[in-house]
Amino acid sequence: MNILIKNGRVIDPANNRDEICDVFISDWKIQEVGQNITWNFEREIDATGKIVTPGFIDMQVHLREPGREDQETIETGCKAALAGWVTSIVCMPNVKPTADNQTVIEYILSKAQKLDLARVYPTGAITKWLGWKEIAEMNELKNTWAIAVTDDGLDVQDESILRRAMQYAKNCDILLMSHCETNTLTDLWVMHEGWVSTQMWVPWVPAITEDMAVYKNILLAEDTGARLHLLHNSTAGAMRAIREAKARGNSNITAEATFQHFSLTDEACLEYNTNAKMYPPLRSQKHIDAVIDAINDDTIDAFTTDHAPHTQPDKLMAFEDAPNGFVWLETSLAVANTYLVETGKVELSKVIQKMTSGPANILGINAWTLSEWAPADIAIYDPEQEWIVDENKFFSKGKNTPYSGMKLTGKVTHTLVGGVVKFENDTITI
């Protein structure tokens, strides 16, 4: 179908474009971006007063399938993604069975292709069964189209195994994404060490556990020459370590921040709110300020959600026993718009860059620009529309969000993948 998106504010960081213009789509690709386009079209989308951007590429999503379909499925996760400006998903390997072999990777790809909703890029595990002791067959994983390897949720604690894994990753030319924590400092932890944890009288974890692990991963990556992406960085010390590595000119090291770590402090955990319990834990304002500074000076390359759905009974457990994580796919854009753009802390163009060309460049995928002949993965949103978060309206099976009942600004109206409108005005259209 030929589609003309008319009169939107087109923001495309890859091409330094920010102007009111039209976008013409045909044969699943962008054919032209410009003023007063006159091509023949079958459908017109009036984007007056709205923002038109490439779709968000989310580098860290837990789809749970196979193995925990009670928490999420590839179908519900992809629908949630489309409702939240996300057109491409990188899914984590901690499913059951673990995605440490080609069979699981092939299953995820096959299921996603049949559904034909969002684009899904599976990752493989660094170690078999996420057990830290035996390195997975990285070349097999890459040849089965795993886009990266990671033990996300767990850090490879043995430095000799991690170093060898980085050497293999370099030889296979595959990205290694690392969750950073020093587990000798995290025993029985529940939340960030600070005033709030003291008030709640629960076990805490010091920020330095992340700092030390980030330094470890950076040093090993510099030693081996591996491409390293640091997941969900949340501390001032981590920002300092990454900034220093980049100052040394190491272009093989990239880093992300999650939406929770620039929008919420550990005070969200007060009253033992299990929907705010996650890992890395929510930090104090000092760390949030450091993350925002790192976004602005490009120490942080990308935003991710770390979307982590859980069943309601699991989150209704005691605070110390409840699982970590909460759902993000349907609120990510609005949170970034509300907490960064509306407050004047980060420019809108930079926010969009961290959600589009930033992750695309790290992953090496061609779905991040509104250039002519690029895949027409596009999102349209109303930057001024206010809405109340109602988890009962989520497409995700997960309802565990600390934003329940909050007012956010910025609402997705249309999401296109490959030139096909797949989400429109709160409805999945395919």
LOZA-725129 format. One record per residue (C-alpha): chain; residue number from 1; x, y, z. Coordinates in steps of 0.05 Angstrom, whole numbers, plus 5000, padded with zeros to 4 digits. Example, Ala and Ser with C-alpha at 12.3 -4.5 7.8 and 13.67 -1.06 7.14 Angstrom:
{'A'; 1; {5246; 4910; 5156}}
{'A'; 2; {5273; 4979; 5143}}
END
This chain:
{'A'; 1; {5000; 5000; 5000}}
{'A'; 2; {5024; 5070; 4983}}
{'A'; 3; {5019; 5114; 5046}}
{'A'; 4; {5030; 5188; 5053}}
{'A'; 5; {5045; 5215; 5122}}
{'A'; 6; {5027; 5288; 5117}}
{'A'; 7; {5050; 5351; 5154}}
{'A'; 8; {5085; 5318; 5212}}
{'A'; 9; {5147; 5343; 5249}}
{'A'; 10; {5197; 5294; 5221}}
{'A'; 11; {5256; 5281; 5268}}
{'A'; 12; {5309; 5236; 5239}}
{'A'; 13; {5375; 5242; 5278}}
{'A'; 14; {5412; 5199; 5228}}
{'A'; 15; {5401; 5253; 5175}}
{'A'; 16; {5400; 5313; 5221}}
{'A'; 17; {5329; 5326; 5199}}
{'A'; 18; {5279; 5364; 5242}}
{'A'; 19; {5226; 5398; 5201}}
{'A'; 20; {5152; 5398; 5182}}
{'A'; 21; {5146; 5355; 5120}}
{'A'; 22; {5115; 5292; 5088}}
{'A'; 23; {5138; 5220; 5084}}
{'A'; 24; {5117; 5176; 5025}}
{'A'; 25; {5119; 5101; 5033}}
{'A'; 26; {5113; 5049; 4977}}
{'A'; 27; {5135; 4976; 4969}}
{'A'; 28; {5151; 4972; 5044}}
{'A'; 29; {5204; 5026; 5039}}
{'A'; 30; {5210; 5101; 5046}}
{'A'; 31; {5209; 5131; 4977}}
{'A'; 32; {5213; 5205; 4993}}
{'A'; 33; {5216; 5254; 5051}}
{'A'; 34; {5202; 5326; 5034}}
{'A'; 35; {5153; 5384; 5025}}
{'A'; 36; {5087; 5378; 4988}}
{'A'; 37; {5097; 5307; 4962}}
{'A'; 38; {5048; 5293; 4904}}
{'A'; 39; {5057; 5218; 4893}}
{'A'; 40; {4994; 5176; 4883}}
{'A'; 41; {4975; 5144; 4949}}
{'A'; 42; {4921; 5098; 4975}}
{'A'; 43; {4921; 5124; 5046}}
{'A'; 44; {4938; 5190; 5078}}
{'A'; 45; {4956; 5197; 5152}}
{'A'; 46; {4949; 5268; 5177}}
{'A'; 47; {5007; 5280; 5225}}
{'A'; 48; {4994; 5354; 5237}}
{'A'; 49; {5017; 5371; 5307}}
{'A'; 50; {5050; 5304; 5315}}
{'A'; 51; {5121; 5278; 5312}}
{'A'; 52; {5144; 5227; 5260}}
{'A'; 53; {5207; 5187; 5275}}
{'A'; 54; {5241; 5121; 5260}}
{'A'; 55; {5215; 5065; 5305}}
{'A'; 56; {5249; 5052; 5372}}
{'A'; 57; {5299; 4994; 5373}}
{'A'; 58; {5297; 4964; 5443}}
{'A'; 59; {5361; 4926; 5458}}
{'A'; 60; {5337; 4892; 5521}}
{'A'; 61; {5270; 4858; 5526}}
{'A'; 62; {5248; 4795; 5563}}
{'A'; 63; {5195; 4760; 5520}}
{'A'; 64; {5195; 4699; 5566}}
{'A'; 65; {5177; 4650; 5510}}
{'A'; 66; {5193; 4593; 5509}}
{'A'; 67; {5183; 4569; 5580}}
{'A'; 68; {5145; 4624; 5617}}
{'A'; 69; {5086; 4639; 5573}}
{'A'; 70; {5046; 4655; 5636}}
{'A'; 71; {5088; 4719; 5642}}
{'A'; 72; {5094; 4739; 5569}}
{'A'; 73; {5093; 4710; 5499}}
{'A'; 74; {5126; 4733; 5435}}
{'A'; 75; {5058; 4755; 5411}}
{'A'; 76; {5038; 4795; 5472}}
{'A'; 77; {5107; 4825; 5477}}
{'A'; 78; {5107; 4847; 5405}}
{'A'; 79; {5038; 4878; 5411}}
{'A'; 80; {5061; 4916; 5473}}
{'A'; 81; {5121; 4939; 5434}}
{'A'; 82; {5079; 4967; 5377}}
{'A'; 83; {5036; 5005; 5427}}
{'A'; 84; {5099; 5038; 5455}}
{'A'; 85; {5136; 5062; 5392}}
{'A'; 86; {5180; 5000; 5390}}
{'A'; 87; {5188; 4968; 5321}}
{'A'; 88; {5249; 4924; 5335}}
{'A'; 89; {5261; 4880; 5396}}
{'A'; 90; {5325; 4848; 5420}}
{'A'; 91; {5302; 4792; 5466}}
{'A'; 92; {5344; 4762; 5522}}
{'A'; 93; {5365; 4688; 5526}}
{'A'; 94; {5342; 4672; 5596}}
{'A'; 95; {5282; 4632; 5572}}
{'A'; 96; {5269; 4558; 5586}}
{'A'; 97; {5305; 4523; 5556}}
{'A'; 98; {5361; 4574; 5553}}
{'A'; 99; {5376; 4604; 5485}}
{'A'; 100; {5447; 4575; 5484}}
{'A'; 101; {5436; 4534; 5421}}
{'A'; 102; {5409; 4541; 5351}}
{'A'; 103; {5343; 4504; 5365}}
{'A'; 104; {5318; 4557; 5413}}
{'A'; 105; {5341; 4614; 5369}}
{'A'; 106; {5307; 4583; 5309}}
{'A'; 107; {5242; 4574; 5349}}
{'A'; 108; {5241; 4648; 5369}}
{'A'; 109; {5255; 4672; 5299}}
{'A'; 110; {5203; 4625; 5268}}
{'A'; 111; {5149; 4646; 5317}}
{'A'; 112; {5163; 4720; 5308}}
{'A'; 113; {5163; 4714; 5232}}
{'A'; 114; {5096; 4678; 5232}}
{'A'; 115; {5065; 4731; 5277}}
{'A'; 116; {5093; 4787; 5233}}
{'A'; 117; {5085; 4842; 5285}}
{'A'; 118; {5149; 4876; 5309}}
{'A'; 119; {5219; 4855; 5285}}
{'A'; 120; {5250; 4806; 5335}}
{'A'; 121; {5325; 4796; 5342}}
{'A'; 122; {5343; 4740; 5391}}
{'A'; 123; {5407; 4738; 5431}}
{'A'; 124; {5445; 4676; 5451}}
{'A'; 125; {5476; 4661; 5519}}
{'A'; 126; {5549; 4672; 5534}}
{'A'; 127; {5552; 4610; 5577}}
{'A'; 128; {5511; 4546; 5572}}
{'A'; 129; {5450; 4546; 5617}}
{'A'; 130; {5474; 4615; 5641}}
{'A'; 131; {5518; 4575; 5687}}
{'A'; 132; {5582; 4617; 5679}}
{'A'; 133; {5626; 4555; 5672}}
{'A'; 134; {5621; 4531; 5600}}
{'A'; 135; {5620; 4579; 5541}}
{'A'; 136; {5564; 4569; 5492}}
{'A'; 137; {5576; 4555; 5418}}
{'A'; 138; {5580; 4627; 5395}}
{'A'; 139; {5594; 4612; 5322}}
{'A'; 140; {5533; 4567; 5320}}
{'A'; 141; {5491; 4621; 5352}}
{'A'; 142; {5515; 4674; 5303}}
{'A'; 143; {5503; 4628; 5243}}
{'A'; 144; {5432; 4618; 5268}}
{'A'; 145; {5423; 4694; 5268}}
{'A'; 146; {5432; 4710; 5341}}
{'A'; 147; {5448; 4784; 5340}}
{'A'; 148; {5491; 4783; 5404}}
{'A'; 149; {5510; 4740; 5463}}
{'A'; 150; {5494; 4757; 5535}}
{'A'; 151; {5480; 4725; 5603}}
{'A'; 152; {5435; 4784; 5620}}
{'A'; 153; {5409; 4779; 5691}}
{'A'; 154; {5475; 4747; 5711}}
{'A'; 155; {5546; 4771; 5706}}
{'A'; 156; {5601; 4722; 5686}}
{'A'; 157; {5638; 4724; 5752}}
{'A'; 158; {5700; 4684; 5733}}
{'A'; 159; {5747; 4733; 5698}}
{'A'; 160; {5784; 4678; 5661}}
{'A'; 161; {5719; 4651; 5631}}
{'A'; 162; {5695; 4721; 5614}}
{'A'; 163; {5761; 4737; 5581}}
{'A'; 164; {5759; 4673; 5540}}
{'A'; 165; {5687; 4688; 5521}}
{'A'; 166; {5708; 4757; 5496}}
{'A'; 167; {5763; 4725; 5455}}
{'A'; 168; {5713; 4677; 5423}}
{'A'; 169; {5664; 4734; 5411}}
{'A'; 170; {5718; 4774; 5376}}
{'A'; 171; {5737; 4715; 5333}}
{'A'; 172; {5664; 4704; 5315}}
{'A'; 173; {5653; 4779; 5305}}
{'A'; 174; {5592; 4779; 5350}}
{'A'; 175; {5572; 4832; 5401}}
{'A'; 176; {5579; 4813; 5474}}
{'A'; 177; {5529; 4848; 5520}}
{'A'; 178; {5546; 4845; 5594}}
{'A'; 179; {5505; 4852; 5657}}
{'A'; 180; {5553; 4882; 5708}}
{'A'; 181; {5552; 4862; 5782}}
{'A'; 182; {5602; 4835; 5832}}
{'A'; 183; {5563; 4780; 5866}}
{'A'; 184; {5607; 4777; 5928}}
{'A'; 185; {5577; 4845; 5946}}
{'A'; 186; {5505; 4828; 5929}}
{'A'; 187; {5489; 4770; 5975}}
{'A'; 188; {5416; 4772; 5997}}
{'A'; 189; {5408; 4843; 5971}}
{'A'; 190; {5340; 4873; 5960}}
{'A'; 191; {5351; 4945; 5939}}
{'A'; 192; {5401; 5003; 5933}}
{'A'; 193; {5441; 5020; 5995}}
{'A'; 194; {5420; 5087; 6022}}
{'A'; 195; {5370; 5126; 6064}}
{'A'; 196; {5309; 5091; 6035}}
{'A'; 197; {5335; 5020; 6048}}
{'A'; 198; {5352; 5041; 6119}}
{'A'; 199; {5282; 5067; 6129}}
{'A'; 200; {5253; 5002; 6101}}
{'A'; 201; {5302; 4959; 6141}}
{'A'; 202; {5316; 4911; 6083}}
{'A'; 203; {5382; 4883; 6057}}
{'A'; 204; {5417; 4930; 6009}}
{'A'; 205; {5470; 4928; 5955}}
{'A'; 206; {5523; 4982; 5948}}
{'A'; 207; {5530; 5020; 5883}}
{'A'; 208; {5603; 5000; 5879}}
{'A'; 209; {5583; 4928; 5861}}
{'A'; 210; {5564; 4955; 5792}}
{'A'; 211; {5624; 5002; 5788}}
{'A'; 212; {5674; 4946; 5799}}
{'A'; 213; {5641; 4901; 5748}}
{'A'; 214; {5638; 4955; 5695}}
{'A'; 215; {5713; 4968; 5704}}
{'A'; 216; {5726; 4892; 5699}}
{'A'; 217; {5687; 4885; 5635}}
{'A'; 218; {5719; 4946; 5603}}
{'A'; 219; {5789; 4924; 5620}}
{'A'; 220; {5777; 4854; 5592}}
{'A'; 221; {5746; 4883; 5529}}
{'A'; 222; {5806; 4928; 5519}}
{'A'; 223; {5853; 4870; 5529}}
{'A'; 224; {5817; 4824; 5480}}
{'A'; 225; {5791; 4874; 5429}}
{'A'; 226; {5720; 4847; 5435}}
{'A'; 227; {5659; 4890; 5420}}
{'A'; 228; {5627; 4901; 5488}}
{'A'; 229; {5560; 4932; 5503}}
{'A'; 230; {5546; 4947; 5576}}
{'A'; 231; {5475; 4935; 5597}}
{'A'; 232; {5430; 4978; 5642}}
{'A'; 233; {5483; 5022; 5674}}
{'A'; 234; {5456; 5059; 5734}}
{'A'; 235; {5511; 5088; 5778}}
{'A'; 236; {5554; 5150; 5779}}
{'A'; 237; {5616; 5105; 5782}}
{'A'; 238; {5594; 5066; 5721}}
{'A'; 239; {5585; 5131; 5682}}
{'A'; 240; {5655; 5152; 5703}}
{'A'; 241; {5685; 5086; 5681}}
{'A'; 242; {5651; 5087; 5613}}
{'A'; 243; {5669; 5160; 5601}}
{'A'; 244; {5742; 5145; 5616}}
{'A'; 245; {5742; 5086; 5569}}
{'A'; 246; {5714; 5128; 5513}}
{'A'; 247; {5764; 5183; 5527}}
{'A'; 248; {5818; 5130; 5513}}
{'A'; 249; {5788; 5124; 5444}}
{'A'; 250; {5758; 5054; 5451}}
{'A'; 251; {5703; 5052; 5399}}
{'A'; 252; {5688; 4979; 5414}}
{'A'; 253; {5655; 4996; 5480}}
{'A'; 254; {5583; 5021; 5482}}
{'A'; 255; {5534; 5031; 5539}}
{'A'; 256; {5460; 5039; 5552}}
{'A'; 257; {5415; 5068; 5606}}
{'A'; 258; {5345; 5044; 5621}}
{'A'; 259; {5285; 5090; 5629}}
{'A'; 260; {5277; 5073; 5702}}
{'A'; 261; {5347; 5096; 5719}}
{'A'; 262; {5335; 5168; 5695}}
{'A'; 263; {5262; 5175; 5718}}
{'A'; 264; {5253; 5141; 5786}}
{'A'; 265; {5292; 5142; 5851}}
{'A'; 266; {5294; 5088; 5903}}
{'A'; 267; {5238; 5125; 5939}}
{'A'; 268; {5190; 5090; 5892}}
{'A'; 269; {5203; 5028; 5934}}
{'A'; 270; {5175; 5059; 5997}}
{'A'; 271; {5116; 5023; 6028}}
{'A'; 272; {5148; 4960; 6001}}
{'A'; 273; {5124; 4971; 5929}}
{'A'; 274; {5147; 4907; 5895}}
{'A'; 275; {5130; 4937; 5827}}
{'A'; 276; {5190; 4983; 5837}}
{'A'; 277; {5237; 4927; 5856}}
{'A'; 278; {5287; 4912; 5800}}
{'A'; 279; {5360; 4900; 5784}}
{'A'; 280; {5401; 4941; 5779}}
{'A'; 281; {5360; 4972; 5835}}
{'A'; 282; {5330; 5042; 5831}}
{'A'; 283; {5383; 5090; 5856}}
{'A'; 284; {5386; 5156; 5893}}
{'A'; 285; {5380; 5224; 5859}}
{'A'; 286; {5456; 5231; 5856}}
{'A'; 287; {5460; 5171; 5809}}
{'A'; 288; {5401; 5194; 5767}}
{'A'; 289; {5435; 5261; 5757}}
{'A'; 290; {5499; 5225; 5735}}
{'A'; 291; {5461; 5183; 5685}}
{'A'; 292; {5427; 5245; 5655}}
{'A'; 293; {5495; 5280; 5649}}
{'A'; 294; {5521; 5217; 5614}}
{'A'; 295; {5463; 5219; 5565}}
{'A'; 296; {5477; 5291; 5547}}
{'A'; 297; {5552; 5281; 5536}}
{'A'; 298; {5541; 5217; 5497}}
{'A'; 299; {5574; 5171; 5547}}
{'A'; 300; {5508; 5134; 5541}}
{'A'; 301; {5496; 5110; 5470}}
{'A'; 302; {5426; 5080; 5475}}
{'A'; 303; {5363; 5074; 5517}}
{'A'; 304; {5331; 5006; 5532}}
{'A'; 305; {5271; 4984; 5572}}
{'A'; 306; {5294; 4919; 5605}}
{'A'; 307; {5221; 4900; 5599}}
{'A'; 308; {5211; 4846; 5651}}
{'A'; 309; {5139; 4820; 5658}}
{'A'; 310; {5119; 4779; 5718}}
{'A'; 311; {5054; 4748; 5741}}
{'A'; 312; {5013; 4787; 5792}}
{'A'; 313; {5018; 4732; 5845}}
{'A'; 314; {5094; 4735; 5840}}
{'A'; 315; {5095; 4810; 5851}}
{'A'; 316; {5047; 4804; 5909}}
{'A'; 317; {5099; 4767; 5950}}
{'A'; 318; {5137; 4800; 6007}}
{'A'; 319; {5186; 4854; 5983}}
{'A'; 320; {5247; 4812; 5997}}
{'A'; 321; {5219; 4751; 5960}}
{'A'; 322; {5187; 4785; 5900}}
{'A'; 323; {5223; 4779; 5833}}
{'A'; 324; {5260; 4838; 5802}}
{'A'; 325; {5236; 4878; 5743}}
{'A'; 326; {5175; 4913; 5714}}
{'A'; 327; {5142; 4923; 5646}}
{'A'; 328; {5163; 4981; 5602}}
{'A'; 329; {5146; 4972; 5529}}
{'A'; 330; {5082; 5012; 5531}}
{'A'; 331; {5107; 5070; 5573}}
{'A'; 332; {5178; 5081; 5549}}
{'A'; 333; {5165; 5138; 5500}}
{'A'; 334; {5119; 5175; 5548}}
{'A'; 335; {5168; 5168; 5606}}
{'A'; 336; {5225; 5195; 5564}}
{'A'; 337; {5182; 5252; 5539}}
{'A'; 338; {5155; 5268; 5609}}
{'A'; 339; {5219; 5262; 5650}}
{'A'; 340; {5272; 5285; 5601}}
{'A'; 341; {5241; 5328; 5546}}
{'A'; 342; {5185; 5364; 5584}}
{'A'; 343; {5232; 5380; 5641}}
{'A'; 344; {5285; 5408; 5594}}
{'A'; 345; {5338; 5360; 5618}}
{'A'; 346; {5352; 5329; 5549}}
{'A'; 347; {5336; 5354; 5479}}
{'A'; 348; {5282; 5315; 5442}}
{'A'; 349; {5328; 5300; 5383}}
{'A'; 350; {5379; 5268; 5430}}
{'A'; 351; {5325; 5226; 5463}}
{'A'; 352; {5303; 5200; 5395}}
{'A'; 353; {5375; 5187; 5374}}
{'A'; 354; {5385; 5144; 5435}}
{'A'; 355; {5324; 5103; 5415}}
{'A'; 356; {5337; 5096; 5341}}
{'A'; 357; {5405; 5107; 5307}}
{'A'; 358; {5442; 5096; 5373}}
{'A'; 359; {5421; 5024; 5384}}
{'A'; 360; {5420; 5009; 5309}}
{'A'; 361; {5493; 5029; 5302}}
{'A'; 362; {5512; 4984; 5360}}
{'A'; 363; {5474; 4925; 5331}}
{'A'; 364; {5490; 4938; 5258}}
{'A'; 365; {5418; 4934; 5234}}
{'A'; 366; {5385; 4974; 5178}}
{'A'; 367; {5321; 4999; 5212}}
{'A'; 368; {5337; 5066; 5242}}
{'A'; 369; {5329; 5122; 5192}}
{'A'; 370; {5278; 5156; 5148}}
{'A'; 371; {5326; 5157; 5089}}
{'A'; 372; {5300; 5141; 5020}}
{'A'; 373; {5298; 5065; 5008}}
{'A'; 374; {5304; 5050; 5082}}
{'A'; 375; {5254; 5001; 5112}}
{'A'; 376; {5191; 5040; 5132}}
{'A'; 377; {5194; 5027; 5207}}
{'A'; 378; {5161; 5090; 5232}}
{'A'; 379; {5127; 5116; 5294}}
{'A'; 380; {5080; 5175; 5301}}
{'A'; 381; {5063; 5206; 5368}}
{'A'; 382; {5027; 5265; 5398}}
{'A'; 383; {5078; 5300; 5443}}
{'A'; 384; {5024; 5338; 5481}}
{'A'; 385; {4973; 5284; 5494}}
{'A'; 386; {4966; 5269; 5568}}
{'A'; 387; {4944; 5201; 5592}}
{'A'; 388; {4938; 5161; 5656}}
{'A'; 389; {4975; 5095; 5659}}
{'A'; 390; {4925; 5038; 5667}}
{'A'; 391; {4961; 4972; 5668}}
{'A'; 392; {4896; 4935; 5656}}
{'A'; 393; {4896; 4964; 5585}}
{'A'; 394; {4967; 4938; 5570}}
{'A'; 395; {4976; 4889; 5513}}
{'A'; 396; {5032; 4858; 5554}}
{'A'; 397; {5013; 4801; 5601}}
{'A'; 398; {5055; 4836; 5653}}
{'A'; 399; {5018; 4888; 5695}}
{'A'; 400; {5076; 4902; 5742}}
{'A'; 401; {5090; 4977; 5733}}
{'A'; 402; {5108; 5030; 5784}}
{'A'; 403; {5075; 5082; 5739}}
{'A'; 404; {5004; 5056; 5752}}
{'A'; 405; {4957; 5115; 5758}}
{'A'; 406; {5010; 5166; 5739}}
{'A'; 407; {4998; 5220; 5687}}
{'A'; 408; {5047; 5219; 5629}}
{'A'; 409; {5054; 5264; 5568}}
{'A'; 410; {5065; 5237; 5498}}
{'A'; 411; {5022; 5183; 5465}}
{'A'; 412; {5037; 5138; 5406}}
{'A'; 413; {4983; 5142; 5353}}
{'A'; 414; {5012; 5100; 5296}}
{'A'; 415; {5067; 5048; 5289}}
{'A'; 416; {5089; 5022; 5221}}
{'A'; 417; {5135; 4963; 5209}}
{'A'; 418; {5158; 4951; 5138}}
{'A'; 419; {5109; 5003; 5112}}
{'A'; 420; {5049; 4969; 5143}}
{'A'; 421; {5007; 5003; 5197}}
{'A'; 422; {5007; 4954; 5254}}
{'A'; 423; {4984; 4998; 5311}}
{'A'; 424; {4935; 5056; 5305}}
{'A'; 425; {4898; 5094; 5360}}
{'A'; 426; {4904; 5041; 5415}}
{'A'; 427; {4889; 4983; 5368}}
{'A'; 428; {4932; 4929; 5337}}
{'A'; 429; {4911; 4930; 5264}}
{'A'; 430; {4942; 4866; 5237}}
END
